[in-house]
Amino acid sequence: MQNRITELFGIKYPIIQAGMIWTSGWRLASAVSNAGGLGLIGAGSMYPQVLREHIQKCQQATDKPFGVNVPMLYPDLDKLMEIIVELGVKIVFTSAGNPKTWTPYLQENGITVVHVVSSLKFALKSQEAGVDAIVAEGFEAGGHNGRDETTTLTLIPAVKEKIDIPVIAAGGIATGAAMLATMVLGADGVQVGSRFVASDEASSHPLFKQKVVEAGEGDTHLTLKELAPVRLIKNKFYNDVQQAYANGATKEDLISLLGRARAKRGIFEGDMEEGELEIGQVASLIKSIKPAATILNDMITEFEEAKKFIASL
Ligand SMILES: Cc1cc2nc3c(=O)[nH]c(=O)nc-3n(C[C@H](O)[C@H](O)[C@H](O)COP(=O)(O)O)c2cc1C
């Protein structure tokens, strides 16, 4: 398959494994890159020294292109960016911040920059900031999201109409048929998160992977909009948040309820009650934990089958 995204990154299939805190280290990223997609190391949960080790291990594990996702809301951003440049990483996906801040520095150092957005407004700002491509992430997606609740089906055509640079669709994509659907709407590639959480190579806790596989329709919700909106699985922590809202919680109350390291506690340490369990709506369609390469190859087979089906209509 060849298009603007495969050419931009030098990959075989326009499938990007999303950068995900506590989930996407070098093992997952290199497995996806070796299988022909683009693997991303999620730097959001890594101290600078940890990121350094993951990049070096990824470089040893694959000779294919891979990238690093950097959410721009954590401390040590300068150090993370320095390490990325020093170690010769060629692709960076930034999220949760202003794309103007780091894009010129990264591009001056020969790095392809992609920024993640959840609205047309920020897609236009990213294009203005000079990024090489954008990820347009719909309301279904796992993890942090926008406040406007724009679904992938609505966001992609809206962005496509106004944006000239390549568009990568995200949110609710776990199959080749969903991939084809977003490409029909104008996406040049897809970023897949939740599906890769339930992979052998993901560093997420086995109990969390199992929880994802067991999740049903309606088991996730986008909440904590006053802080940073996040889609998570309904568990005890989620119920405590709902109770806090019912009691008229202020922003400060929510910050104190969230506390520190909630996502680590759930996703990485496996506390299914008190942890923040970030996952997308599409979890309800995920039925098994598989090797990352199988997930990718299944998606390509489904994509080809879906294309044939459409041609037969
Ligand atoms: C467990 C988890 C952690 C995530 N962490 C990040 C992150 O660190 N940075 C980021 O830009 N997006 C993060 N996301 C969002 C993903 O990058 C991706 O855009 C999203 O999962 C796509 O939607 P899907 O889950 O429906 O596939 C996370 C998502 C999940 C499920």
PDBQT file of the ligand as one rigid body, heavy atoms in Angstrom, charges set to zero:
ROOT
HETATM    1  C1  LIG A 401      -4.105   3.657  27.742  1.00  0.00    +0.000 C 
HETATM    2  C2  LIG A 401      -4.028   4.834  26.825  1.00  0.00    +0.000 A 
HETATM    3  C3  LIG A 401      -3.032   5.772  27.006  1.00  0.00    +0.000 A 
HETATM    4  C4  LIG A 401      -2.922   6.872  26.145  1.00  0.00    +0.000 A 
HETATM    5  N1  LIG A 401      -1.875   7.745  26.307  1.00  0.00    +0.000 NA
HETATM    6  C5  LIG A 401      -1.675   8.729  25.385  1.00  0.00    +0.000 A 
HETATM    7  C6  LIG A 401      -0.496   9.525  25.435  1.00  0.00    +0.000 A 
HETATM    8  O1  LIG A 401       0.373   9.362  26.289  1.00  0.00    +0.000 OA
HETATM    9  N2  LIG A 401      -0.346  10.495  24.481  1.00  0.00    +0.000 N 
HETATM   10  C7  LIG A 401      -1.286  10.716  23.500  1.00  0.00    +0.000 A 
HETATM   11  O2  LIG A 401      -1.090  11.581  22.653  1.00  0.00    +0.000 OA
HETATM   12  N3  LIG A 401      -2.407   9.955  23.442  1.00  0.00    +0.000 NA
HETATM   13  C8  LIG A 401      -2.599   8.959  24.336  1.00  0.00    +0.000 A 
HETATM   14  N4  LIG A 401      -3.699   8.138  24.215  1.00  0.00    +0.000 N 
HETATM   15  C9  LIG A 401      -4.571   8.285  23.025  1.00  0.00    +0.000 C 
HETATM   16  C10 LIG A 401      -4.005   7.426  21.894  1.00  0.00    +0.000 C 
HETATM   17  O3  LIG A 401      -2.765   7.951  21.479  1.00  0.00    +0.000 OA
HETATM   18  C11 LIG A 401      -4.917   7.321  20.655  1.00  0.00    +0.000 C 
HETATM   19  O4  LIG A 401      -5.029   8.551  19.964  1.00  0.00    +0.000 OA
HETATM   20  C12 LIG A 401      -6.282   6.784  20.973  1.00  0.00    +0.000 C 
HETATM   21  O5  LIG A 401      -6.179   5.671  21.814  1.00  0.00    +0.000 OA
HETATM   22  C13 LIG A 401      -7.011   6.396  19.685  1.00  0.00    +0.000 C 
HETATM   23  O6  LIG A 401      -8.302   5.933  19.929  1.00  0.00    +0.000 OA
HETATM   24  P1  LIG A 401      -8.673   4.373  20.186  1.00  0.00    +0.000 P 
HETATM   25  O7  LIG A 401      -8.301   4.122  21.595  1.00  0.00    +0.000 OA
HETATM   26  O8  LIG A 401     -10.140   4.337  19.962  1.00  0.00    +0.000 OA
HETATM   27  O9  LIG A 401      -7.890   3.555  19.208  1.00  0.00    +0.000 OA
HETATM   28  C14 LIG A 401      -3.849   7.052  25.079  1.00  0.00    +0.000 A 
HETATM   29  C15 LIG A 401      -4.854   6.087  24.917  1.00  0.00    +0.000 A 
HETATM   30  C16 LIG A 401      -4.961   4.987  25.745  1.00  0.00    +0.000 A 
HETATM   31  C17 LIG A 401      -6.026   3.966  25.505  1.00  0.00    +0.000 C 
ENDROOT
TORSDOF 0
